[in-house]
Amino acid sequence: MDYWQGRCPLTGISDPALLRASHIVPWAECETDAQRLDVHNGLLLAALLRERSAVSVAEAVEATGANRHTLKDKFGELVETGVAELHGKGRGAHYRPAR
């Protein structure tokens, strides 16, 4: 939680009861314990986002009530830093954790 400053990087939600740690490379697919525990192999996501393998901006807004433009900017930052990937264009676009 410290690495992500105790909040979901997409929504800004900081209530620990609403957050879930999520692996980018799934736990079962990690080759070593070090990879499983690597802070860079994880995201701290709002629980509703964690339950989906991909999420659109519209779905994130509906699930969290966050501002659409703020979420779109945050998704863009995650894509630029290699944490997430953008799939598709326009209203059908969705984001997934980068592998």
N, C-alpha and C positions, 0 to 999 in steps of 0.2 A: 504494500500500500504506500510505503514511503516513496518509492520510485515515481509513482503516478500522483504524488501529493494528496493521496487519499480521496481522489475523485475520478469519475469516469471521464476520459479525455474527449468523448463525443458530446456528452450531455452536461457535464459539470456537476452531476449528482454526487454528493459527498456523504450521504447517510450510509454507514457501513452495512446496515440491514438490507439496503437496496443494491449493494455491489457484489459482484462475483469475479473471482480471478479466472481468467481464460487463457489457455495456452494457444499460441499461434501454431506451432507444430504440436499436434495432439500428444498427450502424455504417453500413450501406447506406441506412438511412432518415434519417440525420442530414442536415440541410439545409446545415450549415456545418462547417468544420474545428473551429471553436471548440466547437460542440456535441459533436463526436466526442471532443474532448479534455477536456471539462468533467467534473471529478471528481464532480459531482452527477448525472451521467448514467451512473454506474457502480456496480457492487457487486463486492466481493471475496468470492467464494463458494468453498466447498469444491468441488473438481472434480466430485464425484459429483452435487452439486446443480446445478451449471452445465450439465450435460448434459441437464437436463430443463427444459421451459418452465414447468412448475408442479410443486409438490411438496406432499405432505400431511405432517402431523406424523409419522405412522407411517412414511412412506417416509424422512423425514429421520432418524428414530431408527434405522431399519434400516441406512441407508447410512453413518451416522456413529458410531453407538453412544452418542450423546449422550443425556442424561436427557430424557425426554418432557416433563416439566413445564417444564424450562429452555427447551427448544426452543419450546414453545407460548408461553411468556412472551416470548421473543425475536421470534417471528413477530408477536405482538401489538404489540410496540414498533415493529416495522417498518411495520405497518399504520397505527398511530397517527401516525407521522412521515411517512406518505405514500410510503415507499420500496417497500412491497409492498401488494398487494390480496388480500383474502380472497374466495374464490369458493366458494359452497355452504355447507352447515351440517352439523354432526355429523361422523360418520366419513367422509363423502364430501367434506368441505371440503378445499380446497387453496389454496396461496398462489402468487402470481405477482409478478414485479417490476412495480411501478406504471409506467404509461406516461404 
